């Protein structure tokens, strides 16, 4: 079910991919979490901590990045989060098939400690192995 999210932002996107300010983050790229999966949506959030978590957990060896973004089209609540984990969307997580315009790269955002990062990776690996859910795309 499409919820037609209503949120004024600001919005953030976390990734290990280097993006250019004034450029676009678009669908049809490989997932940050599953290398063999090509995404139909671009995901973003109105909470900088959630974007930071996404950046830290993204696949790859690169440095995590958090960008302030602006949706260029309609967006909806992220059903991977709202329908499966957090009814009511307290993480203010969204997805769109339209590009996200990159407004700025943020230099100062909350980072996970090595222990917190290891804990999150362990929890996500357990979910993936049990087949109960997939990592958020």
Order of alpha helices (4+ residues) and beta strands (2+ residues): beta-beta-beta-alpha-beta-beta-alpha-beta-beta-alpha
